[in-house]
Amino acid sequence: MTKKPTLLFTIPTLGAGGAERVLVSLLNYWADKNLWHMILVVHDHPDTPPFYPVHASIQVIHTGLWKKHRRWWIVFKLYGLIKVLKPDGVVPFILWNNILTLLATRFACVPCVIAERNSPDMVKNPLLKILRNWVYGWAKGIVVQTERGKMMFSQSFKTAVIPNPVFMAKKSVDYGAKTIIAVGRLCEQKAFDVLIQAFSLLEKSHQDWKLMIFGEGPDRKKLELLIQQKKLEGRVCLSGTTKTISGELAKASIFVLSSRFEGIPNALAEAMALGLSVVSTDCPTGPRELITPLENGILVPVDDVKAMSQGIKTLMDNPKMRENFGKKAAKAMEQYDMKHIAPLWEKEFQIFFKG
């Protein structure tokens, strides 16, 4: 090609989520390399500011259609944009956006590579699963985050495994700090109710420890009520969102992931890269790909309050173990640096979008 290829990316919003951070980070990295012309289509309102700043060279288009009763209009809007912008390939992120984008690219006859951002097994609705698998069959390729995630899809799909990049902050961890930290959307998937209950079993024997949970979401009121019921006000804090999460992580010595399911959990990976000791549920998928049990972290069963409490207690009571696990975790995360992960996407684009 004599001109730079044009790639069009789509995502529902540019809020504070992990998928949003990964996409924006990849786009900004590629913008600095000037590999291709990039267009980002976002379906929230044009007046909604992005949580993560987007490189000035990237063209951003807002459709304003990410509302339940308007989402199907995204298919027609994207079709029109594709016909005008003529991208060489389209890359959507997040399940329903993947489905709607694939419908548009199918009609527009443009190759599409979808980014599956969560455990494929999370889709429990049988009709949605049938729809997803049928529409995903039109994709040139599917990028998943783990080998376990790949196994959950049909062998007939062209699937590539590319982990999320890990954001390698240059900060030192205070392994003597008596702070536990968790990060994620306040929703059922993240199971912060389990984490709060696990911490409540330890609050009398470890009165100098506190738990900080960063994130926002629909379960805030429910979690606030649970904190009140357990009489943990002042010990457990729902701290909202922050754009300086690495600084908050560095103030803690233990990170906990309590999720019921994940893709590759960005917050867990970033905590490990920073050098925190971690306790995580062994949920499908993600944590087991990052953690070697009892070497650089602790894995516990999903929704098991007592096991999570015991895992946290083990690290609370052993500062040397916290330091040992944390240093090994940081070493293990070096392979996920952006300079190693972005070229994997570039290679797949060459394969899927050629010709």
N, C-alpha and C positions, 0 to 999 in steps of 0.2 A: 504494500500500500504506500502511496506517495505522501499521504497525509496521516497525521496521528489518528488512530482509531478513536471512535467515540463510544464510551460506555455510559449507560444510564442505570443508576441505582435507585431503588425505591424502598421506603420504610414508612410505617404509619406516622410516627412522631419523632422529634429530636429531643425527647425528655431525658430523664436521668437514669435510664435503664442500661443494662450491660450490653445488649445488642446495639443500642444507639452509640455507645462509647466505642465499641469495636469498629463499627462501620465508619464513624467519623475519623477515628484514628488511622484506619487503613487509607481512607481517602486523602487525609492530610499528608500522610507519608508518601503516597503516590504523586500528589500534587507537587511536593518538593522534588521528586525525581523527574517530573514532567514527561511521564510515559505516554499518556493519552489525554484526550479531552474528556472531562467527566461532568455529568449532569446528575444532580440529586433531586428526586421528586419525593416530597414529603406531603402527607395527607392531612396534616393539621392546619390550623388557621394561619394565614401569613403574618399575623401580629404576634404569634407565639414565639418568644425568643428561644433559640436553641440552648440546651443546657451545656453542650460541648461546642466550642467555637469551630466553625467550618472555614477552611482555607479560602482566601478571597478569590482564587482562580476557579473555584468550583461553582458552576451555575446551579442555583437552588430554586426550585419551583414548588410552590405550595398549592395543593388542590383544594384544601379546606373540606374534604369529603369524609374524614374519618369519624363519622357519626353513624350510629347503627342503621338508621333508616335511609342513609345516603351511600353506604359503602359500595353497593353494586354499581353506582355511577362511576366509580373509579375505573372500571373496565373500559367504559367509553371514553373517559377523559384520557387515560393512558394510551388507548388506541390512537386518539387524535394527536397526542404529543409525539408518539413514536413515528407517525406518518410525517410529521413536520420536521422533527429533529433528526430522524434517520440514524439512530445509533447502530453500531455494529454488534452490540450485545446488551442485554438487560440483566440486572442482578437484583432481585428483591430479597429483603430480610423479613422474617417473622411470618408465621403460619398463614393467617387469613390474607395478609398482603401478598404472600407467595401465590396463593390460589387465584386471587384477582388479577395479579400481574401476568400469570401464566395464561389466563383467558385472553387478556389483551394482546400478548405477544403471539398467541396462537392465531388470532385473527389478522394480526399485522405481519405475520410471517417473518419474525425476527427471533434469533436464538436467545434462549433464556437459561441462565444458570441460577438455581435457587440456593439460598443460604438457610439451612435448617438450624435454628438457634436454640432448640431445646431437645429434650429426650423425645424421639419419635413416638415412644410408647405412652407419652402423656395424653394423647388423643384417645379418650375413652368412648366418646359418642360414636356408635357404629356407622351412622350415616355420614358423619364428618370424616371418619377414617376412609370410607369408601370413596367419598368425593376427593379427599386429599390424594389417595393413591392413584385414582383415575387421572386427575389433572397433573400430578407430578410426573406421570408417564410422558407428558409432552415436553418436559424439560430436557435441554441438552445435557445437563448434569445436575447433580445434587451435592452440595458441600455440607458435610456433617462434621461434628467436632470430635467424635471419638469412634474407635473401632466398634465398640458396643452399640453405638448409635447406628452405624452402618449395617450391622447385623439385623437391626429391627426393620429395615426396608427390604423390599423385594430384590432378589438377585438380578432382576431384569433392569433395574435402574442403574444408570452410570453414576456411580457415587465415589466421591473423593473425600478423604479424611484430612481436615485441616484444623488443628486446635486454634483456640483464640490466642492472639498475642497477649503477653503479660507485660504490664507496665512496670518497668524496673526502676522504682524510686530509689534515690541515693540518700537514705536516711538510716540512722542507727536506732536499734530497738533497746529499750530499757527492760531487761529480762526480770528485773526486780519489781516492775510496776504491777500493782494489784488491780488491774483493769482488764476486763474481758470485753471484746468488741465483736459485733456482728453487723453485717451490711446487707441490705436488700430491700425489695419492695415489701411493704407491710401487707401481705396477702397470704392466702392459704398455702400456696406453694412453698413459701419460705419457713412456715411452721415456727414462727417466733413464740407462739403460745407454748410449744414444747420446751423451747429454750428457757423461757421465763419460769416455767414449772420446775425445770431441772435446776436452775439457779436457786429457786426458793428452798430446795432441799439442802442447800449448802449455806444459806445466809446466816444461820445461827452459829455454825462452826467456823465460818470465814467472814466475820463481821467487817473486816477491813477491805473486802473486795467489793467492786461495783461492776455493773453490766451496762454497756453503752450500745444501743441499737440505732444505726444510721439508715434512714430511708423513709419514704412516705407511701401511703396506699390506703385501700379501703378498710383495712382491719385496725386502723389506729384506735378507734373508740373501743373496740373489743379488747385490744391489748392494754389500753389504759385501765379498763375495768378489771382485768386480770391482775395488773400490778397493784391496784387498790385492794382487791380481795386477798392477795398474798402479803399485804402490808409491806410492800417493797418500794414505796415512794422514797426517793432520794438514793436508793440503791440500784434501781433499774431506770434508765433514762431513754426515752424515745427521742432521739436528737435531731430528727429531720434529715434533709439532704445536705450535702456539702460538696463543694467543688475542690476541696483539698483533703480528700479521703486518705491519701498517703500520710499526711501529717497526723491525722487522727489515729491511724493504725499504729504509727510509731509511738504513740502514748500508751499503748496497751502491750501486754505480754502474751495474751492468749486470744486467738481468733476462733469463733465457733460458727460453723455452717450447719443449720438445722433443717435444711430443705427436704421436701418429700420427693422432688425430682429436679433435675437440672440438665443443661447441656454440658458445657464446661463452665463451672462457676467462676466468673471473673474475679469476684471479691476474694474468694478462697485463693486463687492463683496469685493475686496481687499481695495478699497477706503473706503467703509463703515466700514470694520473691523478696519481700521486704525483710524476712527473717523471723516472722512470728511463729510460735508453736501453735498447732491447730488441732481442733477436734471437729470432725465432720460426720454427718450421716453417710452411710454407704448407699446413697440413693442412685437410681439409674438416671442419667449416666454422669460421669465427670470426676467425682472425688477419688474413686479408685484408680483412675488414670493418673492422678497427680500425687496421691499419697501412697507411700510404702508403709503399711501399718507397723507401728512401734519402732520405726526408723526415723521418719520425718513428720509423723503425725499420728493421730488416733482416729480410727473409724468405728462408728457405732451404728446399730440398726436404726432404721427410720421409725419415727414416732415412739421411740423407747425412752421415756423420761428418765428412768433409773440408770440406764446405760449411759445416757448423755451426761447425767449428773456425775457418775463415777469417772467418766473420761475427763471431765473438767476438773474434778477433785484431784485426779492423778497429777495433772499439770500444775494446779494450784500449790500442791504440797511438795513439788520438786522443781525448784528454780533451775537447777543444773540440767534437768531433763528439758525444761523449756528452752534453754539456750542451745543445747545439743540438737534438739529437733529443729529449732528455728534456723540454725546455720546449715544443716543438711537440706532443709526445705529450700532455702535461698539458692543453694548450689543446684538443686534439681530443676529449678525454674529457669535457669539460664538458657535452656534449649528453646524456650518459648518467647524469647526476645523478638520484637518486631522485625529486626533485620533477618531473622530466620523464617518467620511466618509469612510475611508479605510476599516473598518470592514464590512460595507454594501456591498462593492465589494466582500470581502472574503466570506460572506454569500451566495451571488449569485453564486460565483464560485462553492461552495459546492453543490448547487442545480443543476446548469446547467451542470457541468462536472462530476457528480457522475456516476459511472458505465460506 
